């Protein structure tokens, strides 16, 4: 369904469960479809799933200008989406950029957060060492408007496909980025949220993440080090739980869906007063 907000209209998959709400937020270059296995499992357990396409991605609006894609704007979209759906508190689940955005939402409006599950991107990315800087080389490439679009789209997106590597939905992702303005909109989240002064400047002070927090990292992640996730514990107020998924790549919710489902269902149930979703 499409949900009209004050600045943009978002495409969102809304589950039919009557239990506590679970907000699932994708990253780059995905859409809400990357959560299809988790949506099925959470819906079956009685939760009310809410999985939007972020602004600039999938079926959601693509506003003009780089500033429109600042993570704070997407976090505000998500809060407004919860308001539109009359959800007071939700369990937040984010992957990749979605993880960064739900972390921002959690520190901005902790009273709206029942729990926080962050996949792949932890809260210590900017503090990680030289290995993480090496793995993040593409973030600098993405800063060059026009140049990076041409580089990635040339020869039928050959270099972009190489970057996606083992992504199970690579063909669908590329097809979606062929639409006019789609690739620029997707890259704009890096240009607005991870410019060089953020990547290489002093780490800014920020409020702690409200617990409970679950961090999940996969051993086959080519883009992120384990340290960038495990270091999150220093930034959590409340309980912190870390889980390592063996053998899965960066898109662990697609590579190891049963394990990710198990972790999310267990963690979310732990934070519910009844220990389970209301059905």
SERO-4910 file (N, C-alpha, C, O; in steps of 0.05 Angstrom, whole numbers):
BEGIN
 pado doro    nc1    nc2    nc3   cac1   cac2   cac3    cc1    cc2    cc3    oc1    oc2    oc3
  Unk    A     17    -24      0      0      0      0     18     25      0     41     24      7
  Unk    A      6     48     -8     20     73     -8     10     90     15    -14     93     19
  Unk    A     29    102     29     22    118     53     33    146     48     57    150     45
  Unk    A     14    165     47     22    193     42     31    206     68     17    207     87
  Unk    A     56    217     67     67    232     90     69    261     83     61    269     61
  Unk    A     79    277    101     80    306     96     99    313     74     94    332     59
  Unk    A    121    299     71    141    305     50    141    286     26    144    295      4
  Unk    A    136    261     31    137    240     10    114    220     15    102    219     36
  Unk    A    110    204     -6     92    181     -4    109    156     -5    126    153    -23
  Unk    A    106    138     14    121    114     16    105     90      8     81     87     15
  Unk    A    118     72     -7    107     45    -11    113     28     13    136     29     22
  Unk    A     94     13     23     99     -3     47     82    -28     46     60    -29     37
  Unk    A     94    -50     56     80    -75     60     71    -76     89     88    -75    107
  Unk    A     46    -78     94     34    -78    121     22   -105    126      3   -113    111
  Unk    A     31   -119    146     21   -145    153     -6   -143    167    -14   -122    176
  Unk    A    -20   -166    169    -46   -166    180    -48   -175    209    -70   -178    220
  Unk    A    -25   -179    222    -25   -188    250    -36   -167    268    -36   -143    262
  Unk    A    -46   -176    292    -58   -158    311    -39   -155    336    -47   -141    354
  Unk    A    -16   -167    335      2   -165    357     19   -140    356     14   -122    340
  Unk    A     41   -139    372     59   -116    372     70   -111    344     74   -129    328
  Unk    A     75    -85    339     85    -77    312    115    -82    310    130    -78    329
  Unk    A    124    -91    287    152    -94    280    158    -79    255    146    -85    234
  Unk    A    175    -58    257    182    -42    234    208    -51    223    229    -51    236
  Unk    A    208    -60    197    232    -71    184    241    -52    163    226    -44    145
  Unk    A    267    -43    165    277    -22    148    301    -32    132    321    -41    143
  Unk    A    299    -32    106    319    -42     88    342    -22     85    341      1     94
  Unk    A    363    -31     71    386    -13     65    391    -10     36    372    -14     19
  Unk    A    415     -3     28    423      1      1    431    -26    -12    445    -41      1
  Unk    A    423    -31    -36    405    -17    -54    377    -30    -55    365    -32    -77
  Unk    A    368    -39    -33    345    -57    -31    318    -42    -30    316    -18    -32
  Unk    A    297    -58    -28    270    -50    -22    260    -67      1    274    -84     12
  Unk    A    235    -62      8    223    -78     30    223   -108     24    220   -124     42
  Unk    A    225   -115     -2    224   -143     -9    247   -160      3    244   -184      5
  Unk    A    268   -147     11    291   -162     23    283   -174     50    297   -192     60
  Unk    A    260   -166     61    250   -176     87    229   -198     83    216   -205    102
  Unk    A    224   -207     59    201   -225     54    201   -249     72    180   -258     81
  Unk    A    224   -261     77    225   -285     95    219   -278    124    205   -293    138
  Unk    A    228   -255    133    223   -246    160    194   -238    163    182   -243    184
  Unk    A    183   -224    143    155   -216    144    137   -241    148    119   -241    164
  Unk    A    143   -262    132    126   -286    133    128   -299    161    108   -307    172
  Unk    A    152   -300    173    155   -312    199    143   -295    221    130   -306    239
  Unk    A    146   -269    220    135   -252    240    105   -251    239     91   -251    259
  Unk    A     94   -250    214     65   -250    211     53   -276    222     33   -276    235
  Unk    A     67   -298    216     57   -324    226     57   -325    257     41   -340    269
  Unk    A     76   -310    269     77   -310    298     57   -290    311     56   -287    335
  Unk    A     42   -275    294     22   -257    304     30   -228    305     13   -212    314
  Unk    A     54   -221    298     63   -193    298     50   -178    275     42   -189    255
  Unk    A     49   -152    278     40   -134    257     65   -122    243     78   -105    254
  Unk    A     72   -132    220     96   -123    206     90    -98    189     69    -96    177
  Unk    A    110    -80    189    109    -56    174    136    -54    160    157    -50    173
  Unk    A    136    -56    133    161    -56    118    160    -36     95    149    -43     74
  Unk    A    169    -12     99    168      9     78    192      8     60    213     -3     67
  Unk    A    188     19     36    211     27     19    219     55     28    203     73     29
  Unk    A    244     58     35    254     85     43    251    105     20    249     96     -4
  Unk    A    249    130     26    248    150      5    272    147    -14    294    143     -5
  Unk    A    266    147    -40    287    143    -60    290    115    -69    305    110    -88
  Unk    A    277     96    -57    280     68    -63    253     55    -71    232     64    -62
  Unk    A    254     35    -88    231     19    -95    208     36   -105    212     53   -123
  Unk    A    184     32    -94    161     46   -103    156     73    -89    135     85    -94
  Unk    A    174     81    -71    170    106    -56    179    130    -73    193    127    -93
  Unk    A    170    153    -65    177    178    -79    207    182    -79    222    174    -61
  Unk    A    217    196   -100    245    204   -103    246    234   -104    246    246   -126
  Unk    A    248    247    -81    249    277    -81    275    287    -94    295    273    -96
  Unk    A    275    312   -102    298    325   -114    318    334    -93    310    341    -71
  Unk    A    343    333   -100    364    345    -83    376    325    -63    362    308    -52
  Unk    A    402    327    -60    417    308    -42    407    311    -14    405    291      1
  Unk    A    403    336     -5    395    340     24    370    325     31    366    319     55
  Unk    A    353    319     12    328    305     18    333    276     28    315    264     39
  Unk    A    358    266     24    363    239     32    380    236     57    391    214     62
  Unk    A    382    257     72    396    255     98    382    234    115    357    233    116
  Unk    A    397    218    129    384    197    146    363    207    165    344    194    171
  Unk    A    367    232    175    348    243    193    321    247    180    300    245    193
  Unk    A    321    253    154    295    256    139    281    229    137    257    228    141
  Unk    A    296    208    132    284    181    131    274    172    158    253    160    161
  Unk    A    289    178    180    280    172    207    254    186    213    236    175    225
  Unk    A    252    211    205    227    226    209    204    214    193    182    213    203
  Unk    A    210    205    169    190    191    153    179    167    168    154    163    169
  Unk    A    197    151    180    188    127    194    171    134    219    151    120    224
  Unk    A    178    155    233    162    163    256    134    172    247    114    165    259
  Unk    A    133    187    225    108    195    214     91    172    204     67    171    206
  Unk    A    105    152    192     91    128    183     78    114    207     55    105    205
  Unk    A     93    111    229     81     99    253     57    115    262     37    103    271
  Unk    A     59    141    261     36    158    270     12    152    252    -11    149    261
  Unk    A     17    152    225     -5    147    206    -19    120    211    -43    118    208
  Unk    A     -3    101    220    -14     74    225    -23     70    254    -31     48    262
  Unk    A    -22     92    269    -31     92    297    -16     72    314    -27     57    330
  Unk    A     11     71    310     28     53    325     44     70    345     60     88    337
  Unk    A     40     65    371     54     81    392     83     72    395    101     88    397
  Unk    A     87     45    396    114     34    400    117     11    381     99     -4    375
  Unk    A    142      8    372    148    -14    353    175    -26    359    193    -13    370
  Unk    A    177    -51    352    204    -65    351    217    -57    325    205    -61    304
  Unk    A    240    -45    326    254    -35    302    275    -56    293    290    -66    309
  Unk    A    275    -61    267    294    -80    255    306    -65    231    291    -57    213
  Unk    A    332    -63    229    344    -49    207    369    -64    196    383    -76    212
  Unk    A    372    -63    170    396    -75    157    410    -55    141    397    -39    127
  Unk    A    437    -54    142    453    -36    126    445     -7    132    444      0    156
  Unk    A    439      9    112    430     37    118    405     37    136    401     55    152
  Unk    A    389     16    132    365     15    150    372     13    179    358     23    196
  Unk    A    395      0    185    405     -2    212    413     26    222    405     33    245
  Unk    A    428     41    206    435     68    214    411     85    219    411    101    238
  Unk    A    391     82    202    367     99    205    351     92    230    341    110    244
  Unk    A    347     66    235    332     59    259    347     66    285    335     72    305
  Unk    A    374     66    283    389     76    306    384    105    311    381    114    334
  Unk    A    383    121    289    376    149    292    348    153    303    344    170    320
  Unk    A    329    138    293    302    139    303    301    133    333    287    146    348
  Unk    A    316    112    341    316    104    369    327    125    388    317    128    410
  Unk    A    348    139    379    359    160    396    342    185    396    343    201    415
  Unk    A    328    189    374    310    213    372    285    210    388    275    229    400
  Unk    A    273    186    386    247    181    399    248    154    414    233    136    406
  Unk    A    264    152    435    266    126    449    240    116    461    237     92    464
  Unk    A    221    134    466    196    126    478    179    110    458    159     97    465
  Unk    A    187    111    432    172     97    411    183     69    405    173     55    388
  Unk    A    205     62    419    220     37    413    216     16    434    222     20    457
  Unk    A    205     -7    425    202    -30    443    228    -46    444    235    -57    465
  Unk    A    242    -49    422    268    -62    421    281    -53    395    268    -42    377
  Unk    A    307    -58    393    323    -49    370    340    -73    360    357    -82    375
  Unk    A    336    -81    336    353   -103    324    368    -91    300    355    -81    281
  Unk    A    394    -92    300    410    -80    279    427   -102    266    442   -116    279
  Unk    A    424   -103    240    437   -124    224    459   -112    206    455    -92    193
  Unk    A    483   -123    207    506   -116    191    519    -90    199    543    -90    205
  Unk    A    505    -68    199    516    -42    207    511    -37    237    488    -35    246
  Unk    A    533    -36    252    531    -32    280    533     -2    287    533     15    270
  Unk    A    536      3    313    538     30    322    566     40    325    571     62    336
  Unk    A    586     24    316    614     32    319    628     33    292    653     30    291
  Unk    A    613     37    271    625     37    244    646     59    241    668     54    230
  Unk    A    641     83    251    660    105    248    684    102    266    704    116    262
  Unk    A    683     84    285    705     80    303    723     56    296    744     53    307
  Unk    A    714     40    277    728     16    269    755     24    256    758     46    247
  Unk    A    773      5    255    800     10    246    804     11    216    786     15    200
  Unk    A    830      8    208    838     11    180    824    -10    162    818     -3    139
  Unk    A    820    -34    172    807    -54    155    779    -45    146    771    -49    123
  Unk    A    765    -32    165    738    -22    157    740      0    137    724      2    119
  Unk    A    760     17    140    764     39    121    769     28     93    759     38     73
  Unk    A    785      6     92    790     -6     66    765    -18     54    760    -15     30
  Unk    A    749    -30     70    724    -42     60    704    -21     52    685    -27     36
  Unk    A    706      3     61    687     24     56    695     42     32    685     64     29
  Unk    A    714     32     15    724     49     -7    702     59    -25    703     82    -35
  Unk    A    682     43    -30    660     50    -48    644     74    -39    632     88    -55
  Unk    A    644     79    -13    630    103     -3    642    128    -14    627    148    -18
  Unk    A    668    129    -19    680    152    -31    673    154    -61    668    176    -71
  Unk    A    673    131    -74    665    131   -102    637    143   -106    632    158   -124
  Unk    A    619    136    -87    591    145    -90    588    175    -86    566    186    -92
  Unk    A    609    189    -77    606    218    -72    607    234    -97    602    258    -96
  Unk    A    614    223   -120    619    238   -144    594    236   -163    591    216   -177
  Unk    A    577    256   -162    552    255   -179    559    253   -208    577    266   -218
  Unk    A    545    236   -222    549    232   -251    571    212   -256    567    193   -272
  Unk    A    594    215   -244    616    197   -248    609    169   -237    613    149   -251
  Unk    A    600    168   -212    593    142   -201    570    129   -215    569    105   -218
  Unk    A    550    145   -223    527    134   -238    537    121   -263    529     99   -270
  Unk    A    554    135   -278    564    124   -303    581     99   -298    578     79   -313
  Unk    A    597    100   -278    615     77   -272    598     52   -265    604     30   -275
  Unk    A    578     56   -249    562     33   -240    543     22   -262    538     -2   -264
  Unk    A    532     40   -279    512     32   -299    524     23   -325    511     11   -341
  Unk    A    550     29   -330    562     22   -355    562     -8   -360    564    -24   -342
  Unk    A    560    -15   -386    560    -43   -394    539    -60   -379    545    -81   -367
  Unk    A    514    -50   -380    492    -63   -367    497    -68   -337    493    -90   -327
  Unk    A    506    -47   -324    510    -48   -295    531    -69   -287    529    -81   -265
  Unk    A    551    -74   -304    570    -95   -298    585    -91   -272    588   -110   -256
  Unk    A    594    -67   -266    608    -62   -241    590    -62   -217    598    -70   -195
  Unk    A    566    -54   -221    547    -55   -199    540    -84   -192    538    -91   -169
  Unk    A    537   -100   -213    532   -129   -208    555   -142   -194    552   -159   -177
  Unk    A    579   -133   -201    603   -144   -187    603   -136   -158    610   -152   -141
  Unk    A    594   -112   -152    592   -103   -124    571   -119   -109    575   -127    -86
  Unk    A    548   -123   -122    527   -139   -109    535   -168   -104    527   -180    -84
  Unk    A    552   -178   -121    563   -205   -117    542   -226   -113    527   -233   -131
  Unk    A    541   -235    -88    524   -258    -81    495   -250    -75    479   -267    -67
  Unk    A    487   -225    -79    460   -217    -72    440   -234    -87    441   -235   -112
  Unk    A    422   -248    -73    403   -266    -87    384   -252   -106    373   -264   -124
  Unk    A    380   -225   -102    361   -210   -118    375   -190   -137    363   -170   -144
  Unk    A    400   -196   -145    415   -177   -160    401   -168   -186    401   -144   -191
  Unk    A    389   -186   -201    376   -178   -226    353   -159   -220    349   -140   -235
  Unk    A    337   -165   -200    314   -148   -194    323   -121   -184    311   -100   -190
  Unk    A    345   -120   -169    356    -94   -159    364    -77   -183    357    -54   -184
  Unk    A    379    -89   -201    389    -74   -225    365    -65   -241    365    -42   -250
  Unk    A    346    -81   -246    322    -73   -261    309    -49   -249    300    -31   -263
  Unk    A    307    -48   -223    294    -26   -209    310      0   -212    298     22   -213
  Unk    A    336     -2   -214    353     21   -215    355     32   -244    368     53   -248
  Unk    A    343     19   -263    343     29   -291    323     52   -294    325     68   -313
  Unk    A    304     55   -276    284     76   -278    297    103   -276    317    106   -262
  Unk    A    287    123   -291    299    150   -290    302    161   -262    282    162   -247
  Unk    A    326    168   -254    331    180   -228    334    161   -205    341    169   -183
  Unk    A    330    135   -210    330    115   -188    358    111   -177    362    110   -153
  Unk    A    378    109   -195    405    104   -185    416    128   -170    428    125   -148
  Unk    A    411    152   -180    420    176   -166    406    178   -139    419    186   -119
  Unk    A    380    172   -137    366    174   -111    378    154    -92    382    161    -68
  Unk    A    384    130   -101    395    110    -83    423    118    -73    429    114    -49
  Unk    A    440    129    -91    466    138    -83    465    162    -65    484    167    -49
  Unk    A    444    177    -66    442    202    -50    442    197    -20    449    215     -5
  Unk    A    435    173    -12    435    168     17    464    168     27    469    176     50
  Unk    A    483    160     10    511    161     17    521    190     16    536    199     33
  Unk    A    513    205     -5    522    232     -8    512    250     15    526    269     23
  Unk    A    488    245     25    477    261     46    486    251     74    490    267     92
  Unk    A    489    224     76    493    213    103    522    204    109    529    201    132
  Unk    A    538    201     88    566    191     93    586    206     76    602    193     62
  Unk    A    586    233     76    606    248     61    634    243     75    635    233     97
  Unk    A    656    251     61    683    246     72    687    257    100    700    245    117
  Unk    A    675    281    106    679    293    133    666    276    155    675    277    178
  Unk    A    646    260    147    634    242    167    650    217    169    655    207    191
  Unk    A    658    206    146    673    181    146    701    183    159    709    165    173
  Unk    A    714    206    155    742    209    164    746    230    185    768    234    195
  Unk    A    725    245    192    727    266    212    725    254    240    722    230    244
  Unk    A    725    272    260    721    263    288    694    250    292    674    258    280
  Unk    A    694    230    308    668    216    313    650    234    330    658    242    352
  Unk    A    627    241    320    610    259    335    598    247    360    593    222    360
  Unk    A    593    263    380    579    253    404    550    248    397    538    262    380
  Unk    A    538    229    410    510    223    405    498    209    429    513    198    445
  Unk    A    472    210    432    459    197    455    463    167    452    466    156    430
  Unk    A    462    152    475    464    123    474    439    111    462    417    122    463
  Unk    A    443     87    450    420     72    440    404     61    463    416     49    481
  Unk    A    378     64    463    362     53    484    360     22    481    353     12    460
  Unk    A    366      8    502    364    -21    501    335    -29    505    318    -13    514
  Unk    A    329    -54    500    347    -76    492    355    -74    462    339    -66    445
  Unk    A    380    -81    457    391    -80    429    403   -107    422    418   -119    438
  Unk    A    396   -116    398    408   -140    387    425   -132    363    415   -118    345
  Unk    A    450   -141    362    467   -136    339    474   -163    326    481   -182    339
  Unk    A    471   -164    299    476   -188    284    495   -182    261    490   -164    245
  Unk    A    517   -197    260    536   -194    239    542   -222    227    540   -242    240
  Unk    A    548   -223    200    552   -248    187    581   -250    177    593   -231    169
  Unk    A    592   -275    179    621   -278    174    629   -274    145    652   -269    139
  Unk    A    610   -276    126    616   -272     98    611   -243     89    610   -238     64
  Unk    A    608   -224    107    603   -196     99    628   -184     88    648   -182    102
  Unk    A    627   -176     62    651   -165     49    654   -135     54    674   -123     48
  Unk    A    634   -123     66    634    -94     69    638    -84     98    646    -61    102
  Unk    A    635   -101    117    635    -92    145    651   -112    163    648   -136    159
  Unk    A    667   -101    181    682   -118    199    665   -125    223    645   -111    230
  Unk    A    673   -146    237    659   -154    261    662   -133    283    644   -128    299
  Unk    A    686   -120    283    691    -99    303    671    -76    302    663    -65    322
  Unk    A    662    -70    277    643    -48    274    616    -54    287    601    -36    293
  Unk    A    610    -80    291    586    -88    304    591    -92    334    576    -82    351
  Unk    A    611   -107    341    616   -114    369    621    -89    386    616    -89    410
  Unk    A    633    -68    373    639    -44    388    614    -28    396    616     -8    410
  Unk    A    591    -37    386    566    -23    392    560    -24    422    546     -6    432
  Unk    A    570    -43    436    563    -46    464    569    -21    481    556    -16    501
  Unk    A    589     -6    472    597     19    486    576     41    483    577     61    497
  Unk    A    558     37    464    538     58    458    510     51    465    491     63    455
  Unk    A    506     30    482    480     21    489    474     26    518    490     20    536
  Unk    A    451     38    523    441     42    550    420     21    554    398     22    544
  Unk    A    427      1    570    409    -22    574    423    -47    565    447    -49    563
  Unk    A    407    -67    558    417    -93    551    428    -94    522    416    -81    504
  Unk    A    449   -109    518    461   -113    491    466   -142    487    476   -157    504
  Unk    A    458   -152    463    462   -180    456    475   -181    428    465   -168    410
  Unk    A    496   -197    426    509   -199    400    507   -228    389    511   -247    405
  Unk    A    501   -231    364    499   -257    351    515   -256    325    514   -237    310
  Unk    A    529   -278    320    546   -281    296    534   -303    279    530   -326    288
  Unk    A    528   -297    253    516   -316    235    538   -326    217    550   -311    201
  Unk    A    543   -352    218    565   -364    203    557   -369    174    535   -378    169
  Unk    A    575   -363    156    572   -371    128    554   -354    111    552   -359     87
  Unk    A    541   -334    122    523   -317    106    538   -292     97    556   -283    111
  Unk    A    530   -281     74    541   -257     65    528   -232     77    514   -234     97
  Unk    A    533   -209     64    523   -184     75    492   -184     77    481   -174     96
  Unk    A    479   -196     57    449   -197     58    441   -223     73    429   -241     62
  Unk    A    447   -223     99    443   -247    115    414   -255    118    408   -278    121
  Unk    A    395   -235    117    367   -242    120    357   -257     96    336   -271     97
  Unk    A    372   -256     73    365   -272     49    382   -297     48    373   -318     38
  Unk    A    407   -295     57    425   -319     56    419   -339     77    420   -363     72
  Unk    A    411   -330    101    406   -348    123    380   -341    137    380   -334    160
  Unk    A    358   -342    122    332   -332    133    323   -346    157    312   -334    176
  Unk    A    326   -372    158    316   -387    182    331   -379    207    319   -376    228
  Unk    A    357   -375    205    373   -367    228    366   -339    237    363   -333    261
  Unk    A    363   -320    218    356   -293    224    328   -292    236    323   -278    255
  Unk    A    309   -307    225    282   -308    236    283   -318    265    269   -307    282
  Unk    A    298   -339    270    300   -350    297    310   -329    316    299   -326    338
  Unk    A    331   -314    308    342   -294    326    322   -272    331    319   -263    354
  Unk    A    309   -262    310    290   -240    314    267   -248    331    259   -234    349
  Unk    A    255   -272    325    232   -281    341    239   -285    370    223   -277    388
  Unk    A    262   -296    375    271   -301    403    275   -274    417    266   -271    440
  Unk    A    290   -256    404    296   -230    417    271   -214    422    268   -203    444
  Unk    A    254   -211    402    230   -195    405    212   -207    427    200   -192    443
  Unk    A    209   -233    427    192   -246    447    203   -241    475    187   -237    494
  Unk    A    229   -240    478    242   -235    504    234   -207    515    232   -204    539
  Unk    A    229   -188    497    224   -161    505    194   -156    510    187   -134    520
  Unk    A    177   -175    502    148   -172    506    140   -180    534    150   -201    544
  Unk    A    122   -165    547    114   -173    575    103   -201    576    107   -214    597
  Unk    A     89   -210    556     78   -237    557     97   -258    546     92   -282    549
  Unk    A    120   -249    534    139   -268    523    132   -277    495    146   -294    484
  Unk    A    110   -267    484    102   -276    457     83   -255    446     72   -238    460
  Unk    A     78   -257    420     60   -238    407     31   -245    414     24   -268    419
  Unk    A     15   -224    415    -14   -228    419    -26   -236    393    -22   -223    372
  Unk    A    -41   -258    393    -54   -268    368    -84   -270    372    -98   -278    354
***
